[in-house]
């Protein structure tokens, strides 16, 4: 999640934030915000740990280690969220939507170093999408991997690029503070070291397979 978002007490698996899309609610154990601040920028991140495991939803792991080579300008990406679909109508928020777009820029210097600008040309995150994910799809197996957390963008540029915190840069902090291994194919230092959970990743829509055991050798 994003540090500027409110702390929550539960996780909900659903297509509608208002509860109209079915799904279920799982209590949260605790949430923790990043140490840097709660405004748009590379320190705008947080996580929440559920009180009990959820094992019937395929993992969508973090782009990590040698896999980060895929994070380049022009790379196709998918963003998802419950935010407003009409910038002038707050009531348009609450239903999960996804949009197909591209990575606009990987930022390596300046005040936004460690962030990725995603979207543009009319497709981008908006109010209510903060803390939400961006994904890329690996070509060798069709699996989806998450790489960014919505922080914010220019409120005057509707459908323009939006800044995302890079997930790979906060993995070690999340794992140390949550006690959960969120990179089952890698050690915390980015070395390829798959454990038994390295596989069976989410491949829908358009599933082509669910094996990711060859690592970065392909």
mmCIF file of the C-alpha atoms, coordinates in Angstrom:
data_MODEL
# 
_entry.id   MODEL 
# 
loop_
_atom_site.group_PDB 
_atom_site.id 
_atom_site.type_symbol 
_atom_site.label_atom_id 
_atom_site.label_alt_id 
_atom_site.label_comp_id 
_atom_site.label_asym_id 
_atom_site.label_entity_id 
_atom_site.label_seq_id 
_atom_site.pdbx_PDB_ins_code 
_atom_site.Cartn_x 
_atom_site.Cartn_y 
_atom_site.Cartn_z 
_atom_site.occupancy 
_atom_site.B_iso_or_equiv 
_atom_site.pdbx_formal_charge 
_atom_site.auth_seq_id 
_atom_site.auth_comp_id 
_atom_site.auth_asym_id 
_atom_site.auth_atom_id 
_atom_site.pdbx_PDB_model_num 
ATOM 1   C CA . UNK A 1 1   ? 0.000   0.000   0.000   1.00 0.00 ? 1   UNK A CA 1 
ATOM 2   C CA . UNK A 1 2   ? 0.968   3.684   0.118   1.00 0.00 ? 2   UNK A CA 1 
ATOM 3   C CA . UNK A 1 3   ? 2.030   5.425   3.323   1.00 0.00 ? 3   UNK A CA 1 
ATOM 4   C CA . UNK A 1 4   ? -0.410  8.276   2.693   1.00 0.00 ? 4   UNK A CA 1 
ATOM 5   C CA . UNK A 1 5   ? -3.365  5.842   2.677   1.00 0.00 ? 5   UNK A CA 1 
ATOM 6   C CA . UNK A 1 6   ? -5.305  5.204   5.909   1.00 0.00 ? 6   UNK A CA 1 
ATOM 7   C CA . UNK A 1 7   ? -4.308  2.194   7.988   1.00 0.00 ? 7   UNK A CA 1 
ATOM 8   C CA . UNK A 1 8   ? -6.779  -0.657  7.545   1.00 0.00 ? 8   UNK A CA 1 
ATOM 9   C CA . UNK A 1 9   ? -7.883  -3.466  9.839   1.00 0.00 ? 9   UNK A CA 1 
ATOM 10  C CA . UNK A 1 10  ? -8.864  -6.056  7.248   1.00 0.00 ? 10  UNK A CA 1 
ATOM 11  C CA . UNK A 1 11  ? -8.265  -7.257  3.713   1.00 0.00 ? 11  UNK A CA 1 
ATOM 12  C CA . UNK A 1 12  ? -11.117 -7.780  1.293   1.00 0.00 ? 12  UNK A CA 1 
ATOM 13  C CA . UNK A 1 13  ? -11.013 -10.077 -1.721  1.00 0.00 ? 13  UNK A CA 1 
ATOM 14  C CA . UNK A 1 14  ? -13.659 -8.689  -4.038  1.00 0.00 ? 14  UNK A CA 1 
ATOM 15  C CA . UNK A 1 15  ? -14.399 -6.809  -7.240  1.00 0.00 ? 15  UNK A CA 1 
ATOM 16  C CA . UNK A 1 16  ? -16.219 -3.986  -5.447  1.00 0.00 ? 16  UNK A CA 1 
ATOM 17  C CA . UNK A 1 17  ? -14.894 -1.875  -2.569  1.00 0.00 ? 17  UNK A CA 1 
ATOM 18  C CA . UNK A 1 18  ? -18.446 -1.406  -1.370  1.00 0.00 ? 18  UNK A CA 1 
ATOM 19  C CA . UNK A 1 19  ? -19.006 -5.109  -0.896  1.00 0.00 ? 19  UNK A CA 1 
ATOM 20  C CA . UNK A 1 20  ? -21.424 -5.496  -3.797  1.00 0.00 ? 20  UNK A CA 1 
ATOM 21  C CA . UNK A 1 21  ? -19.061 -7.695  -5.763  1.00 0.00 ? 21  UNK A CA 1 
ATOM 22  C CA . UNK A 1 22  ? -19.170 -10.693 -3.441  1.00 0.00 ? 22  UNK A CA 1 
ATOM 23  C CA . UNK A 1 23  ? -15.836 -11.914 -2.147  1.00 0.00 ? 23  UNK A CA 1 
ATOM 24  C CA . UNK A 1 24  ? -14.747 -12.248 1.449   1.00 0.00 ? 24  UNK A CA 1 
ATOM 25  C CA . UNK A 1 25  ? -13.045 -10.331 4.235   1.00 0.00 ? 25  UNK A CA 1 
ATOM 26  C CA . UNK A 1 26  ? -9.952  -11.485 6.134   1.00 0.00 ? 26  UNK A CA 1 
ATOM 27  C CA . UNK A 1 27  ? -8.946  -9.737  9.384   1.00 0.00 ? 27  UNK A CA 1 
ATOM 28  C CA . UNK A 1 28  ? -5.618  -7.943  9.439   1.00 0.00 ? 28  UNK A CA 1 
ATOM 29  C CA . UNK A 1 29  ? -2.880  -8.603  11.991  1.00 0.00 ? 29  UNK A CA 1 
ATOM 30  C CA . UNK A 1 30  ? -1.111  -5.239  11.608  1.00 0.00 ? 30  UNK A CA 1 
ATOM 31  C CA . UNK A 1 31  ? -0.029  -2.599  9.110   1.00 0.00 ? 31  UNK A CA 1 
ATOM 32  C CA . UNK A 1 32  ? 3.224   -0.673  8.932   1.00 0.00 ? 32  UNK A CA 1 
ATOM 33  C CA . UNK A 1 33  ? 4.121   2.448   6.974   1.00 0.00 ? 33  UNK A CA 1 
ATOM 34  C CA . UNK A 1 34  ? 7.492   3.233   5.476   1.00 0.00 ? 34  UNK A CA 1 
ATOM 35  C CA . UNK A 1 35  ? 9.815   5.388   7.563   1.00 0.00 ? 35  UNK A CA 1 
ATOM 36  C CA . UNK A 1 36  ? 10.181  8.246   5.111   1.00 0.00 ? 36  UNK A CA 1 
ATOM 37  C CA . UNK A 1 37  ? 6.917   10.151  4.860   1.00 0.00 ? 37  UNK A CA 1 
ATOM 38  C CA . UNK A 1 38  ? 3.399   10.277  3.550   1.00 0.00 ? 38  UNK A CA 1 
ATOM 39  C CA . UNK A 1 39  ? 3.597   12.432  0.425   1.00 0.00 ? 39  UNK A CA 1 
ATOM 40  C CA . UNK A 1 40  ? 4.155   11.563  -3.221  1.00 0.00 ? 40  UNK A CA 1 
ATOM 41  C CA . UNK A 1 41  ? 7.670   10.196  -3.543  1.00 0.00 ? 41  UNK A CA 1 
ATOM 42  C CA . UNK A 1 42  ? 9.867   7.107   -3.236  1.00 0.00 ? 42  UNK A CA 1 
ATOM 43  C CA . UNK A 1 43  ? 9.178   6.751   0.518   1.00 0.00 ? 43  UNK A CA 1 
ATOM 44  C CA . UNK A 1 44  ? 5.397   6.525   0.078   1.00 0.00 ? 44  UNK A CA 1 
ATOM 45  C CA . UNK A 1 45  ? 4.934   2.837   0.812   1.00 0.00 ? 45  UNK A CA 1 
ATOM 46  C CA . UNK A 1 46  ? 3.353   0.543   3.398   1.00 0.00 ? 46  UNK A CA 1 
ATOM 47  C CA . UNK A 1 47  ? 2.198   -3.032  3.887   1.00 0.00 ? 47  UNK A CA 1 
ATOM 48  C CA . UNK A 1 48  ? -0.486  -4.901  5.816   1.00 0.00 ? 48  UNK A CA 1 
ATOM 49  C CA . UNK A 1 49  ? -0.202  -8.460  7.072   1.00 0.00 ? 49  UNK A CA 1 
ATOM 50  C CA . UNK A 1 50  ? -3.313  -10.627 7.255   1.00 0.00 ? 50  UNK A CA 1 
ATOM 51  C CA . UNK A 1 51  ? -4.121  -12.452 10.475  1.00 0.00 ? 51  UNK A CA 1 
ATOM 52  C CA . UNK A 1 52  ? -4.447  -15.776 8.643   1.00 0.00 ? 52  UNK A CA 1 
ATOM 53  C CA . UNK A 1 53  ? -3.014  -17.126 5.381   1.00 0.00 ? 53  UNK A CA 1 
ATOM 54  C CA . UNK A 1 54  ? -4.950  -17.016 2.117   1.00 0.00 ? 54  UNK A CA 1 
ATOM 55  C CA . UNK A 1 55  ? -3.899  -20.055 0.091   1.00 0.00 ? 55  UNK A CA 1 
ATOM 56  C CA . UNK A 1 56  ? -6.540  -20.275 -2.644  1.00 0.00 ? 56  UNK A CA 1 
ATOM 57  C CA . UNK A 1 57  ? -5.451  -17.163 -4.577  1.00 0.00 ? 57  UNK A CA 1 
ATOM 58  C CA . UNK A 1 58  ? -2.457  -17.557 -6.943  1.00 0.00 ? 58  UNK A CA 1 
ATOM 59  C CA . UNK A 1 59  ? 0.610   -15.580 -5.925  1.00 0.00 ? 59  UNK A CA 1 
ATOM 60  C CA . UNK A 1 60  ? 1.476   -12.462 -7.874  1.00 0.00 ? 60  UNK A CA 1 
ATOM 61  C CA . UNK A 1 61  ? 5.121   -12.041 -6.849  1.00 0.00 ? 61  UNK A CA 1 
ATOM 62  C CA . UNK A 1 62  ? 7.327   -8.975  -6.970  1.00 0.00 ? 62  UNK A CA 1 
ATOM 63  C CA . UNK A 1 63  ? 9.619   -8.315  -9.944  1.00 0.00 ? 63  UNK A CA 1 
ATOM 64  C CA . UNK A 1 64  ? 12.996  -8.849  -8.298  1.00 0.00 ? 64  UNK A CA 1 
ATOM 65  C CA . UNK A 1 65  ? 16.665  -9.618  -8.785  1.00 0.00 ? 65  UNK A CA 1 
ATOM 66  C CA . UNK A 1 66  ? 17.710  -10.190 -12.397 1.00 0.00 ? 66  UNK A CA 1 
ATOM 67  C CA . UNK A 1 67  ? 14.049  -9.958  -13.418 1.00 0.00 ? 67  UNK A CA 1 
ATOM 68  C CA . UNK A 1 68  ? 14.139  -6.168  -13.019 1.00 0.00 ? 68  UNK A CA 1 
ATOM 69  C CA . UNK A 1 69  ? 15.680  -5.945  -16.500 1.00 0.00 ? 69  UNK A CA 1 
ATOM 70  C CA . UNK A 1 70  ? 12.090  -6.052  -17.779 1.00 0.00 ? 70  UNK A CA 1 
ATOM 71  C CA . UNK A 1 71  ? 11.399  -2.644  -16.220 1.00 0.00 ? 71  UNK A CA 1 
ATOM 72  C CA . UNK A 1 72  ? 12.152  -0.425  -19.190 1.00 0.00 ? 72  UNK A CA 1 
ATOM 73  C CA . UNK A 1 73  ? 10.387  2.512   -20.824 1.00 0.00 ? 73  UNK A CA 1 
ATOM 74  C CA . UNK A 1 74  ? 7.911   1.205   -23.385 1.00 0.00 ? 74  UNK A CA 1 
ATOM 75  C CA . UNK A 1 75  ? 7.333   -2.101  -21.578 1.00 0.00 ? 75  UNK A CA 1 
ATOM 76  C CA . UNK A 1 76  ? 3.613   -3.047  -21.652 1.00 0.00 ? 76  UNK A CA 1 
ATOM 77  C CA . UNK A 1 77  ? 2.053   -2.876  -18.194 1.00 0.00 ? 77  UNK A CA 1 
ATOM 78  C CA . UNK A 1 78  ? -1.332  -3.292  -16.552 1.00 0.00 ? 78  UNK A CA 1 
ATOM 79  C CA . UNK A 1 79  ? -2.599  -1.104  -13.722 1.00 0.00 ? 79  UNK A CA 1 
ATOM 80  C CA . UNK A 1 80  ? -5.514  -1.918  -11.425 1.00 0.00 ? 80  UNK A CA 1 
ATOM 81  C CA . UNK A 1 81  ? -7.496  -0.139  -8.758  1.00 0.00 ? 81  UNK A CA 1 
ATOM 82  C CA . UNK A 1 82  ? -10.777 0.952   -7.228  1.00 0.00 ? 82  UNK A CA 1 
ATOM 83  C CA . UNK A 1 83  ? -10.346 4.656   -7.991  1.00 0.00 ? 83  UNK A CA 1 
ATOM 84  C CA . UNK A 1 84  ? -12.449 7.184   -9.858  1.00 0.00 ? 84  UNK A CA 1 
ATOM 85  C CA . UNK A 1 85  ? -13.204 6.423   -13.487 1.00 0.00 ? 85  UNK A CA 1 
ATOM 86  C CA . UNK A 1 86  ? -14.552 9.962   -13.912 1.00 0.00 ? 86  UNK A CA 1 
ATOM 87  C CA . UNK A 1 87  ? -12.256 12.664  -12.542 1.00 0.00 ? 87  UNK A CA 1 
ATOM 88  C CA . UNK A 1 88  ? -15.209 14.968  -11.846 1.00 0.00 ? 88  UNK A CA 1 
ATOM 89  C CA . UNK A 1 89  ? -17.336 12.377  -10.064 1.00 0.00 ? 89  UNK A CA 1 
ATOM 90  C CA . UNK A 1 90  ? -16.065 10.902  -6.763  1.00 0.00 ? 90  UNK A CA 1 
ATOM 91  C CA . UNK A 1 91  ? -19.006 8.483   -6.811  1.00 0.00 ? 91  UNK A CA 1 
ATOM 92  C CA . UNK A 1 92  ? -17.455 6.730   -9.812  1.00 0.00 ? 92  UNK A CA 1 
ATOM 93  C CA . UNK A 1 93  ? -14.909 5.091   -7.504  1.00 0.00 ? 93  UNK A CA 1 
ATOM 94  C CA . UNK A 1 94  ? -15.332 1.747   -5.782  1.00 0.00 ? 94  UNK A CA 1 
ATOM 95  C CA . UNK A 1 95  ? -15.370 -0.841  -8.561  1.00 0.00 ? 95  UNK A CA 1 
ATOM 96  C CA . UNK A 1 96  ? -12.185 -2.615  -9.561  1.00 0.00 ? 96  UNK A CA 1 
ATOM 97  C CA . UNK A 1 97  ? -10.966 -1.790  -13.047 1.00 0.00 ? 97  UNK A CA 1 
ATOM 98  C CA . UNK A 1 98  ? -7.769  -2.514  -14.891 1.00 0.00 ? 98  UNK A CA 1 
ATOM 99  C CA . UNK A 1 99  ? -6.132  -0.651  -17.741 1.00 0.00 ? 99  UNK A CA 1 
ATOM 100 C CA . UNK A 1 100 ? -3.534  -1.663  -20.292 1.00 0.00 ? 100 UNK A CA 1 
ATOM 101 C CA . UNK A 1 101 ? -0.745  0.887   -20.671 1.00 0.00 ? 101 UNK A CA 1 
ATOM 102 C CA . UNK A 1 102 ? 3.055   1.091   -20.693 1.00 0.00 ? 102 UNK A CA 1 
ATOM 103 C CA . UNK A 1 103 ? 5.956   2.049   -18.480 1.00 0.00 ? 103 UNK A CA 1 
ATOM 104 C CA . UNK A 1 104 ? 6.601   5.682   -19.292 1.00 0.00 ? 104 UNK A CA 1 
ATOM 105 C CA . UNK A 1 105 ? 9.900   6.237   -17.474 1.00 0.00 ? 105 UNK A CA 1 
ATOM 106 C CA . UNK A 1 106 ? 12.209  4.482   -15.020 1.00 0.00 ? 106 UNK A CA 1 
ATOM 107 C CA . UNK A 1 107 ? 13.545  7.231   -12.757 1.00 0.00 ? 107 UNK A CA 1 
ATOM 108 C CA . UNK A 1 108 ? 17.104  6.763   -11.497 1.00 0.00 ? 108 UNK A CA 1 
ATOM 109 C CA . UNK A 1 109 ? 18.060  10.244  -10.297 1.00 0.00 ? 109 UNK A CA 1 
ATOM 110 C CA . UNK A 1 110 ? 16.621  13.317  -8.620  1.00 0.00 ? 110 UNK A CA 1 
ATOM 111 C CA . UNK A 1 111 ? 13.888  13.523  -5.997  1.00 0.00 ? 111 UNK A CA 1 
ATOM 112 C CA . UNK A 1 112 ? 11.837  10.763  -7.572  1.00 0.00 ? 112 UNK A CA 1 
ATOM 113 C CA . UNK A 1 113 ? 14.687  8.266   -7.955  1.00 0.00 ? 113 UNK A CA 1 
ATOM 114 C CA . UNK A 1 114 ? 13.426  4.796   -7.156  1.00 0.00 ? 114 UNK A CA 1 
ATOM 115 C CA . UNK A 1 115 ? 10.089  5.402   -8.834  1.00 0.00 ? 115 UNK A CA 1 
ATOM 116 C CA . UNK A 1 116 ? 8.548   4.423   -12.159 1.00 0.00 ? 116 UNK A CA 1 
ATOM 117 C CA . UNK A 1 117 ? 6.166   6.625   -14.146 1.00 0.00 ? 117 UNK A CA 1 
ATOM 118 C CA . UNK A 1 118 ? 3.396   4.462   -15.570 1.00 0.00 ? 118 UNK A CA 1 
ATOM 119 C CA . UNK A 1 119 ? 0.654   5.380   -18.010 1.00 0.00 ? 119 UNK A CA 1 
ATOM 120 C CA . UNK A 1 120 ? -0.145  8.281   -20.238 1.00 0.00 ? 120 UNK A CA 1 
ATOM 121 C CA . UNK A 1 121 ? -2.171  8.952   -23.335 1.00 0.00 ? 121 UNK A CA 1 
ATOM 122 C CA . UNK A 1 122 ? -5.434  8.785   -21.407 1.00 0.00 ? 122 UNK A CA 1 
ATOM 123 C CA . UNK A 1 123 ? -4.756  5.702   -19.264 1.00 0.00 ? 123 UNK A CA 1 
ATOM 124 C CA . UNK A 1 124 ? -3.490  6.282   -15.744 1.00 0.00 ? 124 UNK A CA 1 
ATOM 125 C CA . UNK A 1 125 ? -4.289  5.857   -12.069 1.00 0.00 ? 125 UNK A CA 1 
ATOM 126 C CA . UNK A 1 126 ? -6.506  8.467   -10.396 1.00 0.00 ? 126 UNK A CA 1 
ATOM 127 C CA . UNK A 1 127 ? -8.099  9.446   -7.077  1.00 0.00 ? 127 UNK A CA 1 
ATOM 128 C CA . UNK A 1 128 ? -8.729  6.329   -4.985  1.00 0.00 ? 128 UNK A CA 1 
ATOM 129 C CA . UNK A 1 129 ? -6.118  4.201   -6.736  1.00 0.00 ? 129 UNK A CA 1 
ATOM 130 C CA . UNK A 1 130 ? -3.313  5.112   -4.296  1.00 0.00 ? 130 UNK A CA 1 
ATOM 131 C CA . UNK A 1 131 ? -1.460  2.099   -2.981  1.00 0.00 ? 131 UNK A CA 1 
ATOM 132 C CA . UNK A 1 132 ? -2.629  -0.003  -5.910  1.00 0.00 ? 132 UNK A CA 1 
ATOM 133 C CA . UNK A 1 133 ? -0.407  -2.166  -8.107  1.00 0.00 ? 133 UNK A CA 1 
ATOM 134 C CA . UNK A 1 134 ? 1.124   -2.154  -11.553 1.00 0.00 ? 134 UNK A CA 1 
ATOM 135 C CA . UNK A 1 135 ? 2.001   -5.416  -13.288 1.00 0.00 ? 135 UNK A CA 1 
ATOM 136 C CA . UNK A 1 136 ? 4.097   -6.794  -16.117 1.00 0.00 ? 136 UNK A CA 1 
ATOM 137 C CA . UNK A 1 137 ? 3.641   -10.160 -17.765 1.00 0.00 ? 137 UNK A CA 1 
ATOM 138 C CA . UNK A 1 138 ? 6.624   -12.440 -18.244 1.00 0.00 ? 138 UNK A CA 1 
ATOM 139 C CA . UNK A 1 139 ? 6.904   -13.708 -21.821 1.00 0.00 ? 139 UNK A CA 1 
ATOM 140 C CA . UNK A 1 140 ? 8.276   -17.156 -21.032 1.00 0.00 ? 140 UNK A CA 1 
ATOM 141 C CA . UNK A 1 141 ? 5.360   -18.445 -18.960 1.00 0.00 ? 141 UNK A CA 1 
ATOM 142 C CA . UNK A 1 142 ? 2.596   -15.833 -19.071 1.00 0.00 ? 142 UNK A CA 1 
ATOM 143 C CA . UNK A 1 143 ? 2.728   -15.129 -15.340 1.00 0.00 ? 143 UNK A CA 1 
ATOM 144 C CA . UNK A 1 144 ? 1.944   -11.702 -13.901 1.00 0.00 ? 144 UNK A CA 1 
ATOM 145 C CA . UNK A 1 145 ? 4.376   -9.972  -11.548 1.00 0.00 ? 145 UNK A CA 1 
ATOM 146 C CA . UNK A 1 146 ? 3.860   -6.758  -9.579  1.00 0.00 ? 146 UNK A CA 1 
ATOM 147 C CA . UNK A 1 147 ? 6.428   -3.982  -9.757  1.00 0.00 ? 147 UNK A CA 1 
ATOM 148 C CA . UNK A 1 148 ? 4.895   -0.740  -8.478  1.00 0.00 ? 148 UNK A CA 1 
ATOM 149 C CA . UNK A 1 149 ? 2.750   0.946   -5.824  1.00 0.00 ? 149 UNK A CA 1 
ATOM 150 C CA . UNK A 1 150 ? 0.708   4.016   -6.792  1.00 0.00 ? 150 UNK A CA 1 
ATOM 151 C CA . UNK A 1 151 ? 1.917   7.135   -5.009  1.00 0.00 ? 151 UNK A CA 1 
ATOM 152 C CA . UNK A 1 152 ? 0.523   10.007  -7.082  1.00 0.00 ? 152 UNK A CA 1 
ATOM 153 C CA . UNK A 1 153 ? 0.828   12.257  -10.097 1.00 0.00 ? 153 UNK A CA 1 
ATOM 154 C CA . UNK A 1 154 ? -0.090  15.621  -11.552 1.00 0.00 ? 154 UNK A CA 1 
ATOM 155 C CA . UNK A 1 155 ? -3.767  16.281  -10.645 1.00 0.00 ? 155 UNK A CA 1 
ATOM 156 C CA . UNK A 1 156 ? -4.073  18.462  -13.735 1.00 0.00 ? 156 UNK A CA 1 
ATOM 157 C CA . UNK A 1 157 ? -2.944  15.689  -16.088 1.00 0.00 ? 157 UNK A CA 1 
ATOM 158 C CA . UNK A 1 158 ? -5.878  13.294  -16.137 1.00 0.00 ? 158 UNK A CA 1 
ATOM 159 C CA . UNK A 1 159 ? -4.839  10.061  -17.827 1.00 0.00 ? 159 UNK A CA 1 
ATOM 160 C CA . UNK A 1 160 ? -1.183  11.087  -17.709 1.00 0.00 ? 160 UNK A CA 1 
ATOM 161 C CA . UNK A 1 161 ? 1.774   9.265   -16.195 1.00 0.00 ? 161 UNK A CA 1 
ATOM 162 C CA . UNK A 1 162 ? 1.565   8.503   -12.470 1.00 0.00 ? 162 UNK A CA 1 
ATOM 163 C CA . UNK A 1 163 ? 4.463   7.862   -10.094 1.00 0.00 ? 163 UNK A CA 1 
ATOM 164 C CA . UNK A 1 164 ? 4.781   4.358   -8.647  1.00 0.00 ? 164 UNK A CA 1 
ATOM 165 C CA . UNK A 1 165 ? 7.181   3.271   -5.892  1.00 0.00 ? 165 UNK A CA 1 
ATOM 166 C CA . UNK A 1 166 ? 9.348   0.395   -7.097  1.00 0.00 ? 166 UNK A CA 1 
ATOM 167 C CA . UNK A 1 167 ? 8.458   -2.717  -5.106  1.00 0.00 ? 167 UNK A CA 1 
ATOM 168 C CA . UNK A 1 168 ? 11.856  -4.326  -5.632  1.00 0.00 ? 168 UNK A CA 1 
ATOM 169 C CA . UNK A 1 169 ? 13.496  -1.519  -3.678  1.00 0.00 ? 169 UNK A CA 1 
ATOM 170 C CA . UNK A 1 170 ? 11.441  -2.143  -0.533  1.00 0.00 ? 170 UNK A CA 1 
ATOM 171 C CA . UNK A 1 171 ? 11.427  -5.962  -0.456  1.00 0.00 ? 171 UNK A CA 1 
ATOM 172 C CA . UNK A 1 172 ? 14.038  -6.282  2.279   1.00 0.00 ? 172 UNK A CA 1 
ATOM 173 C CA . UNK A 1 173 ? 12.201  -3.761  4.507   1.00 0.00 ? 173 UNK A CA 1 
ATOM 174 C CA . UNK A 1 174 ? 8.860   -5.535  4.005   1.00 0.00 ? 174 UNK A CA 1 
ATOM 175 C CA . UNK A 1 175 ? 10.291  -8.979  4.708   1.00 0.00 ? 175 UNK A CA 1 
ATOM 176 C CA . UNK A 1 176 ? 12.155  -7.846  7.827   1.00 0.00 ? 176 UNK A CA 1 
ATOM 177 C CA . UNK A 1 177 ? 9.131   -6.109  9.308   1.00 0.00 ? 177 UNK A CA 1 
ATOM 178 C CA . UNK A 1 178 ? 6.415   -8.561  8.256   1.00 0.00 ? 178 UNK A CA 1 
ATOM 179 C CA . UNK A 1 179 ? 8.238   -11.850 8.743   1.00 0.00 ? 179 UNK A CA 1 
ATOM 180 C CA . UNK A 1 180 ? 6.868   -12.986 5.364   1.00 0.00 ? 180 UNK A CA 1 
ATOM 181 C CA . UNK A 1 181 ? 8.930   -14.100 2.363   1.00 0.00 ? 181 UNK A CA 1 
ATOM 182 C CA . UNK A 1 182 ? 7.400   -12.114 -0.501  1.00 0.00 ? 182 UNK A CA 1 
ATOM 183 C CA . UNK A 1 183 ? 10.058  -13.190 -3.021  1.00 0.00 ? 183 UNK A CA 1 
ATOM 184 C CA . UNK A 1 184 ? 9.805   -17.013 -3.111  1.00 0.00 ? 184 UNK A CA 1 
ATOM 185 C CA . UNK A 1 185 ? 12.188  -17.258 -6.072  1.00 0.00 ? 185 UNK A CA 1 
ATOM 186 C CA . UNK A 1 186 ? 14.918  -15.049 -4.597  1.00 0.00 ? 186 UNK A CA 1 
ATOM 187 C CA . UNK A 1 187 ? 16.893  -14.379 -1.468  1.00 0.00 ? 187 UNK A CA 1 
ATOM 188 C CA . UNK A 1 188 ? 16.461  -10.903 -0.005  1.00 0.00 ? 188 UNK A CA 1 
ATOM 189 C CA . UNK A 1 189 ? 19.695  -9.772  -1.694  1.00 0.00 ? 189 UNK A CA 1 
ATOM 190 C CA . UNK A 1 190 ? 18.262  -10.585 -5.132  1.00 0.00 ? 190 UNK A CA 1 
ATOM 191 C CA . UNK A 1 191 ? 20.095  -13.885 -5.653  1.00 0.00 ? 191 UNK A CA 1 
ATOM 192 C CA . UNK A 1 192 ? 18.110  -16.576 -7.461  1.00 0.00 ? 192 UNK A CA 1 
ATOM 193 C CA . UNK A 1 193 ? 17.225  -19.214 -4.837  1.00 0.00 ? 193 UNK A CA 1 
ATOM 194 C CA . UNK A 1 194 ? 13.742  -20.685 -5.436  1.00 0.00 ? 194 UNK A CA 1 
ATOM 195 C CA . UNK A 1 195 ? 11.829  -22.290 -2.597  1.00 0.00 ? 195 UNK A CA 1 
ATOM 196 C CA . UNK A 1 196 ? 8.820   -24.621 -3.030  1.00 0.00 ? 196 UNK A CA 1 
ATOM 197 C CA . UNK A 1 197 ? 6.471   -21.639 -3.458  1.00 0.00 ? 197 UNK A CA 1 
ATOM 198 C CA . UNK A 1 198 ? 8.364   -20.393 -6.536  1.00 0.00 ? 198 UNK A CA 1 
ATOM 199 C CA . UNK A 1 199 ? 5.715   -21.307 -9.095  1.00 0.00 ? 199 UNK A CA 1 
ATOM 200 C CA . UNK A 1 200 ? 1.964   -21.675 -9.579  1.00 0.00 ? 200 UNK A CA 1 
ATOM 201 C CA . UNK A 1 201 ? 1.785   -17.925 -10.190 1.00 0.00 ? 201 UNK A CA 1 
ATOM 202 C CA . UNK A 1 202 ? -1.236  -16.053 -11.494 1.00 0.00 ? 202 UNK A CA 1 
ATOM 203 C CA . UNK A 1 203 ? -1.459  -16.346 -15.289 1.00 0.00 ? 203 UNK A CA 1 
ATOM 204 C CA . UNK A 1 204 ? -5.011  -15.238 -16.040 1.00 0.00 ? 204 UNK A CA 1 
ATOM 205 C CA . UNK A 1 205 ? -6.260  -13.645 -18.196 1.00 0.00 ? 205 UNK A CA 1 
ATOM 206 C CA . UNK A 1 206 ? -4.874  -15.493 -21.234 1.00 0.00 ? 206 UNK A CA 1 
ATOM 207 C CA . UNK A 1 207 ? -3.082  -18.175 -19.270 1.00 0.00 ? 207 UNK A CA 1 
ATOM 208 C CA . UNK A 1 208 ? -0.265  -19.923 -21.127 1.00 0.00 ? 208 UNK A CA 1 
ATOM 209 C CA . UNK A 1 209 ? 1.303   -21.882 -18.283 1.00 0.00 ? 209 UNK A CA 1 
ATOM 210 C CA . UNK A 1 210 ? 2.271   -21.626 -14.647 1.00 0.00 ? 210 UNK A CA 1 
ATOM 211 C CA . UNK A 1 211 ? 5.892   -22.653 -14.336 1.00 0.00 ? 211 UNK A CA 1 
ATOM 212 C CA . UNK A 1 212 ? 8.590   -20.160 -13.366 1.00 0.00 ? 212 UNK A CA 1 
ATOM 213 C CA . UNK A 1 213 ? 11.409  -22.430 -12.284 1.00 0.00 ? 213 UNK A CA 1 
ATOM 214 C CA . UNK A 1 214 ? 14.081  -21.601 -14.838 1.00 0.00 ? 214 UNK A CA 1 
ATOM 215 C CA . UNK A 1 215 ? 14.790  -18.218 -13.306 1.00 0.00 ? 215 UNK A CA 1 
ATOM 216 C CA . UNK A 1 216 ? 16.688  -15.640 -15.308 1.00 0.00 ? 216 UNK A CA 1 
ATOM 217 C CA . UNK A 1 217 ? 18.455  -18.209 -17.493 1.00 0.00 ? 217 UNK A CA 1 
ATOM 218 C CA . UNK A 1 218 ? 15.773  -17.977 -20.186 1.00 0.00 ? 218 UNK A CA 1 
# 
